[in-house]
């Protein structure tokens, strides 16, 4: 398999920066460059060893790249692709790391037209509530899923090359269609973030907010950890996947209404049944899916 020689990462924060550090740790011999909104961010990334060089023009950075990874807020995908177009060539592969896929594919088709065959949507299932180059680590993707949502136009060889670089980062490759991806992650990723943000906002606006935060402990901290994530990024994700997210939210509200009714009726047996089912489902998930995949990496 032909190795990439020049990789450009648009957005060298947590995900993009960790991708670069992981590749370097794996022994990647090519050049890794970055593009950022702020020269200061790029300088910080260079100081941290994420990118190999700074002070280059956009043309110098993008020219002759054979892999470009867009690690930008999903709403910026179209603009990022327009920026790349003048430097497009036949051997180029472009991918992304966005948390939604159908909207990203729609933007890519609109901007790229017949060049869409060279765009391969992807989503590493890893993260942190921290942001910026300083949050990047070289083991973020170890034992984590990386979903490739390949398009019918993508060549098998290009998909395999992209999968190979993610495997070099320690990721376990999974494949979903863009549509299935968005249905799945509306439930297990996007809705949990929405709920965490909502709970913290509720407590922050409560008349007894100071008192509540004073006594908030591990349960509150663990449940709301992801509310420390980038508001800009999650605003875009929420709006990008709003159609599927609304479907899942409406279904979840029915579950909350059921639990509220059981609390109102002091129905301990009903509550315990739900809690037991949830506990068993979570343990089955950990034992049957999460833990075995981590063992594959050992």
One Martini backbone bead per residue (centre of mass of N, CA, C, O) as a GRO file, in nm:
protein
  298
    1UNK     BB    1   0.095   0.038   0.025
    2UNK     BB    2   0.079   0.365  -0.034
    3UNK     BB    3   0.221   0.614   0.118
    4UNK     BB    4   0.204   0.898   0.264
    5UNK     BB    5   0.378   1.224   0.229
    6UNK     BB    6   0.133   1.452   0.256
    7UNK     BB    7  -0.023   1.605   0.535
    8UNK     BB    8  -0.329   1.788   0.589
    9UNK     BB    9  -0.458   1.980   0.867
   10UNK     BB   10  -0.778   2.111   0.932
   11UNK     BB   11  -0.737   2.141   1.242
   12UNK     BB   12  -0.524   2.141   1.547
   13UNK     BB   13  -0.668   2.004   1.771
   14UNK     BB   14  -0.770   1.742   1.926
   15UNK     BB   15  -0.811   1.563   1.670
   16UNK     BB   16  -0.598   1.664   1.468
   17UNK     BB   17  -0.358   1.653   1.667
   18UNK     BB   18  -0.383   1.351   1.746
   19UNK     BB   19  -0.343   1.241   1.465
   20UNK     BB   20  -0.055   1.343   1.429
   21UNK     BB   21   0.076   1.215   1.684
   22UNK     BB   22   0.002   0.920   1.616
   23UNK     BB   23   0.154   0.900   1.351
   24UNK     BB   24   0.434   0.964   1.463
   25UNK     BB   25   0.439   0.727   1.665
   26UNK     BB   26   0.413   0.506   1.423
   27UNK     BB   27   0.638   0.623   1.195
   28UNK     BB   28   0.584   0.850   1.022
   29UNK     BB   29   0.767   0.997   0.727
   30UNK     BB   30   0.616   1.230   0.662
   31UNK     BB   31   0.438   1.524   0.616
   32UNK     BB   32   0.298   1.766   0.857
   33UNK     BB   33   0.036   1.993   0.816
   34UNK     BB   34  -0.131   2.313   0.882
   35UNK     BB   35  -0.460   2.466   0.937
   36UNK     BB   36  -0.567   2.798   1.050
   37UNK     BB   37  -0.721   3.081   1.166
   38UNK     BB   38  -0.466   3.101   1.358
   39UNK     BB   39  -0.132   3.149   1.389
   40UNK     BB   40  -0.109   3.085   1.693
   41UNK     BB   41  -0.214   2.797   1.683
   42UNK     BB   42   0.005   2.690   1.490
   43UNK     BB   43   0.244   2.756   1.673
   44UNK     BB   44   0.155   2.573   1.904
   45UNK     BB   45   0.156   2.312   1.737
   46UNK     BB   46   0.456   2.324   1.671
   47UNK     BB   47   0.564   2.326   1.967
   48UNK     BB   48   0.411   2.032   2.013
   49UNK     BB   49   0.463   1.851   1.738
   50UNK     BB   50   0.226   1.839   1.523
   51UNK     BB   51   0.379   2.022   1.327
   52UNK     BB   52   0.656   2.083   1.100
   53UNK     BB   53   0.539   2.372   0.996
   54UNK     BB   54   0.554   2.726   0.950
   55UNK     BB   55   0.486   3.017   0.751
   56UNK     BB   56   0.301   2.930   0.530
   57UNK     BB   57   0.125   2.924   0.272
   58UNK     BB   58  -0.154   2.795   0.146
   59UNK     BB   59  -0.019   2.685  -0.107
   60UNK     BB   60   0.224   2.543   0.030
   61UNK     BB   61   0.052   2.355   0.206
   62UNK     BB   62  -0.143   2.217  -0.028
   63UNK     BB   63   0.063   2.146  -0.216
   64UNK     BB   64   0.087   1.803  -0.289
   65UNK     BB   65  -0.117   1.674  -0.134
   66UNK     BB   66  -0.251   1.335  -0.045
   67UNK     BB   67  -0.376   1.437   0.243
   68UNK     BB   68  -0.690   1.570   0.367
   69UNK     BB   69  -0.800   1.686   0.691
   70UNK     BB   70  -1.115   1.769   0.829
   71UNK     BB   71  -1.104   1.946   1.154
   72UNK     BB   72  -1.403   2.083   1.156
   73UNK     BB   73  -1.674   2.227   1.172
   74UNK     BB   74  -1.932   2.111   0.989
   75UNK     BB   75  -2.028   2.396   0.874
   76UNK     BB   76  -1.720   2.433   0.732
   77UNK     BB   77  -1.684   2.228   0.499
   78UNK     BB   78  -1.747   2.384   0.239
   79UNK     BB   79  -1.526   2.604   0.271
   80UNK     BB   80  -1.287   2.409   0.287
   81UNK     BB   81  -1.326   2.288   0.003
   82UNK     BB   82  -1.296   2.554  -0.154
   83UNK     BB   83  -1.002   2.602  -0.063
   84UNK     BB   84  -0.886   2.334  -0.202
   85UNK     BB   85  -0.957   2.326  -0.511
   86UNK     BB   86  -0.698   2.471  -0.641
   87UNK     BB   87  -0.523   2.190  -0.529
   88UNK     BB   88  -0.630   1.979  -0.702
   89UNK     BB   89  -0.579   1.621  -0.757
   90UNK     BB   90  -0.581   1.291  -0.851
   91UNK     BB   91  -0.419   1.180  -0.575
   92UNK     BB   92  -0.627   1.291  -0.388
   93UNK     BB   93  -0.732   1.281  -0.040
   94UNK     BB   94  -1.043   1.347   0.132
   95UNK     BB   95  -1.135   1.417   0.470
   96UNK     BB   96  -1.296   1.365   0.790
   97UNK     BB   97  -1.430   1.419   1.156
   98UNK     BB   98  -1.725   1.431   1.171
   99UNK     BB   99  -2.043   1.380   1.355
  100UNK     BB  100  -2.157   1.416   1.067
  101UNK     BB  101  -2.269   1.306   0.725
  102UNK     BB  102  -2.505   1.397   0.536
  103UNK     BB  103  -2.426   1.700   0.531
  104UNK     BB  104  -2.136   1.665   0.434
  105UNK     BB  105  -2.205   1.524   0.168
  106UNK     BB  106  -2.377   1.751   0.051
  107UNK     BB  107  -2.152   1.963   0.046
  108UNK     BB  108  -1.951   1.801  -0.125
  109UNK     BB  109  -2.127   1.771  -0.376
  110UNK     BB  110  -2.166   2.073  -0.429
  111UNK     BB  111  -1.854   2.144  -0.456
  112UNK     BB  112  -1.723   1.887  -0.626
  113UNK     BB  113  -1.886   1.689  -0.778
  114UNK     BB  114  -1.690   1.474  -0.960
  115UNK     BB  115  -1.480   1.476  -0.704
  116UNK     BB  116  -1.622   1.291  -0.483
  117UNK     BB  117  -1.439   1.029  -0.500
  118UNK     BB  118  -1.209   1.187  -0.305
  119UNK     BB  119  -1.432   1.173  -0.078
  120UNK     BB  120  -1.402   1.049   0.269
  121UNK     BB  121  -1.594   0.977   0.514
  122UNK     BB  122  -1.534   1.042   0.874
  123UNK     BB  123  -1.529   0.903   1.233
  124UNK     BB  124  -1.390   0.943   1.528
  125UNK     BB  125  -1.454   0.771   1.845
  126UNK     BB  126  -1.339   1.045   2.003
  127UNK     BB  127  -1.260   1.236   2.311
  128UNK     BB  128  -1.307   1.562   2.474
  129UNK     BB  129  -1.358   1.854   2.667
  130UNK     BB  130  -1.117   1.948   2.530
  131UNK     BB  131  -0.921   2.211   2.367
  132UNK     BB  132  -0.695   2.228   2.140
  133UNK     BB  133  -0.363   2.152   2.108
  134UNK     BB  134  -0.321   2.084   2.421
  135UNK     BB  135  -0.528   1.827   2.400
  136UNK     BB  136  -0.339   1.661   2.250
  137UNK     BB  137  -0.289   1.304   2.183
  138UNK     BB  138  -0.130   0.989   2.091
  139UNK     BB  139  -0.390   0.792   2.233
  140UNK     BB  140  -0.694   0.859   2.160
  141UNK     BB  141  -0.750   0.600   1.938
  142UNK     BB  142  -0.701   0.369   2.118
  143UNK     BB  143  -0.954   0.134   2.080
  144UNK     BB  144  -1.114   0.303   1.878
  145UNK     BB  145  -1.347   0.405   1.673
  146UNK     BB  146  -1.358   0.423   1.304
  147UNK     BB  147  -1.568   0.572   1.081
  148UNK     BB  148  -1.652   0.472   0.750
  149UNK     BB  149  -1.852   0.662   0.500
  150UNK     BB  150  -1.870   0.548   0.223
  151UNK     BB  151  -1.895   0.598  -0.115
  152UNK     BB  152  -1.977   0.478  -0.421
  153UNK     BB  153  -1.730   0.645  -0.560
  154UNK     BB  154  -1.529   0.511  -0.398
  155UNK     BB  155  -1.240   0.358  -0.376
  156UNK     BB  156  -1.102   0.089  -0.233
  157UNK     BB  157  -0.811   0.189  -0.215
  158UNK     BB  158  -0.872   0.457  -0.067
  159UNK     BB  159  -1.011   0.337   0.179
  160UNK     BB  160  -0.767   0.166   0.270
  161UNK     BB  161  -0.571   0.404   0.315
  162UNK     BB  162  -0.740   0.541   0.531
  163UNK     BB  163  -0.760   0.303   0.726
  164UNK     BB  164  -0.456   0.277   0.778
  165UNK     BB  165  -0.409   0.546   0.931
  166UNK     BB  166  -0.606   0.480   1.163
  167UNK     BB  167  -0.464   0.220   1.252
  168UNK     BB  168  -0.197   0.365   1.327
  169UNK     BB  169  -0.364   0.517   1.567
  170UNK     BB  170  -0.545   0.254   1.694
  171UNK     BB  171  -0.789   0.200   1.534
  172UNK     BB  172  -1.120   0.074   1.472
  173UNK     BB  173  -1.277  -0.035   1.195
  174UNK     BB  174  -1.577   0.105   1.058
  175UNK     BB  175  -1.895   0.061   0.872
  176UNK     BB  176  -2.108   0.320   0.733
  177UNK     BB  177  -2.355   0.489   0.645
  178UNK     BB  178  -2.448   0.807   0.666
  179UNK     BB  179  -2.735   0.744   0.769
  180UNK     BB  180  -2.664   0.543   0.996
  181UNK     BB  181  -2.477   0.723   1.150
  182UNK     BB  182  -2.689   0.947   1.233
  183UNK     BB  183  -2.880   0.761   1.385
  184UNK     BB  184  -2.686   0.654   1.599
  185UNK     BB  185  -2.557   0.939   1.708
  186UNK     BB  186  -2.811   1.072   1.809
  187UNK     BB  187  -2.831   0.870   2.057
  188UNK     BB  188  -2.506   0.812   2.165
  189UNK     BB  189  -2.412   1.140   2.141
  190UNK     BB  190  -2.594   1.392   2.092
  191UNK     BB  191  -2.798   1.356   2.326
  192UNK     BB  192  -2.602   1.351   2.569
  193UNK     BB  193  -2.503   1.639   2.524
  194UNK     BB  194  -2.771   1.783   2.546
  195UNK     BB  195  -2.833   1.686   2.838
  196UNK     BB  196  -2.583   1.802   2.976
  197UNK     BB  197  -2.625   2.095   2.903
  198UNK     BB  198  -2.912   2.120   3.023
  199UNK     BB  199  -2.844   2.061   3.320
  200UNK     BB  200  -2.634   2.285   3.369
  201UNK     BB  201  -2.819   2.518   3.287
  202UNK     BB  202  -3.032   2.470   3.499
  203UNK     BB  203  -2.849   2.504   3.747
  204UNK     BB  204  -2.729   2.787   3.673
  205UNK     BB  205  -3.043   2.918   3.675
  206UNK     BB  206  -3.088   2.863   3.956
  207UNK     BB  207  -3.154   3.010   4.261
  208UNK     BB  208  -2.957   2.757   4.389
  209UNK     BB  209  -2.685   2.725   4.238
  210UNK     BB  210  -2.455   2.752   4.449
  211UNK     BB  211  -2.552   2.517   4.626
  212UNK     BB  212  -2.548   2.291   4.416
  213UNK     BB  213  -2.244   2.312   4.334
  214UNK     BB  214  -2.126   2.262   4.618
  215UNK     BB  215  -2.264   1.944   4.615
  216UNK     BB  216  -2.145   1.846   4.373
  217UNK     BB  217  -2.043   1.536   4.242
  218UNK     BB  218  -1.963   1.255   4.072
  219UNK     BB  219  -2.231   1.223   3.926
  220UNK     BB  220  -2.238   1.504   3.798
  221UNK     BB  221  -1.959   1.498   3.669
  222UNK     BB  222  -1.997   1.247   3.486
  223UNK     BB  223  -2.262   1.336   3.335
  224UNK     BB  224  -2.127   1.646   3.257
  225UNK     BB  225  -1.850   1.640   3.112
  226UNK     BB  226  -1.947   1.707   2.805
  227UNK     BB  227  -2.021   2.016   2.878
  228UNK     BB  228  -1.704   2.101   2.815
  229UNK     BB  229  -1.745   2.132   2.534
  230UNK     BB  230  -1.775   2.272   2.235
  231UNK     BB  231  -2.027   2.484   2.152
  232UNK     BB  232  -1.982   2.523   1.851
  233UNK     BB  233  -1.971   2.228   1.766
  234UNK     BB  234  -2.252   2.138   1.902
  235UNK     BB  235  -2.429   2.327   1.750
  236UNK     BB  236  -2.370   2.210   1.467
  237UNK     BB  237  -2.451   1.918   1.524
  238UNK     BB  238  -2.742   1.965   1.612
  239UNK     BB  239  -2.834   2.101   1.342
  240UNK     BB  240  -2.734   1.884   1.138
  241UNK     BB  241  -2.912   1.646   1.321
  242UNK     BB  242  -3.212   1.737   1.390
  243UNK     BB  243  -3.406   1.532   1.267
  244UNK     BB  244  -3.303   1.278   1.427
  245UNK     BB  245  -3.295   1.407   1.709
  246UNK     BB  246  -3.603   1.458   1.737
  247UNK     BB  247  -3.687   1.165   1.732
  248UNK     BB  248  -3.523   1.081   1.988
  249UNK     BB  249  -3.633   1.292   2.186
  250UNK     BB  250  -3.930   1.208   2.178
  251UNK     BB  251  -3.876   0.922   2.284
  252UNK     BB  252  -3.734   1.009   2.551
  253UNK     BB  253  -3.969   1.172   2.674
  254UNK     BB  254  -4.143   0.921   2.721
  255UNK     BB  255  -3.953   0.799   2.931
  256UNK     BB  256  -3.969   1.037   3.131
  257UNK     BB  257  -4.275   1.023   3.171
  258UNK     BB  258  -4.274   0.742   3.291
  259UNK     BB  259  -4.090   0.801   3.532
  260UNK     BB  260  -4.261   1.026   3.653
  261UNK     BB  261  -4.509   0.848   3.706
  262UNK     BB  262  -4.366   0.654   3.901
  263UNK     BB  263  -4.289   0.867   4.108
  264UNK     BB  264  -4.576   0.977   4.164
  265UNK     BB  265  -4.671   0.667   4.250
  266UNK     BB  266  -4.449   0.514   4.404
  267UNK     BB  267  -4.314   0.294   4.191
  268UNK     BB  268  -4.072   0.083   4.271
  269UNK     BB  269  -4.096  -0.154   4.072
  270UNK     BB  270  -4.085   0.012   3.811
  271UNK     BB  271  -3.813   0.146   3.862
  272UNK     BB  272  -3.642  -0.111   3.900
  273UNK     BB  273  -3.690  -0.223   3.619
  274UNK     BB  274  -3.548   0.004   3.466
  275UNK     BB  275  -3.276  -0.001   3.617
  276UNK     BB  276  -3.209  -0.299   3.555
  277UNK     BB  277  -3.216  -0.284   3.249
  278UNK     BB  278  -2.995  -0.068   3.229
  279UNK     BB  279  -2.770  -0.217   3.374
  280UNK     BB  280  -2.762  -0.470   3.190
  281UNK     BB  281  -2.714  -0.320   2.922
  282UNK     BB  282  -2.446  -0.190   3.005
  283UNK     BB  283  -2.290  -0.451   3.070
  284UNK     BB  284  -2.325  -0.579   2.791
  285UNK     BB  285  -2.179  -0.360   2.636
  286UNK     BB  286  -1.907  -0.384   2.778
  287UNK     BB  287  -1.866  -0.706   2.745
  288UNK     BB  288  -1.950  -0.737   2.420
  289UNK     BB  289  -1.793  -0.466   2.298
  290UNK     BB  290  -1.580  -0.282   2.434
  291UNK     BB  291  -1.371  -0.482   2.564
  292UNK     BB  292  -1.303  -0.663   2.313
  293UNK     BB  293  -1.186  -0.428   2.139
  294UNK     BB  294  -0.952  -0.359   2.330
  295UNK     BB  295  -0.814  -0.643   2.316
  296UNK     BB  296  -0.726  -0.625   2.013
  297UNK     BB  297  -0.488  -0.413   2.086
  298UNK     BB  298  -0.299  -0.624   2.267
   0.00000   0.00000   0.00000
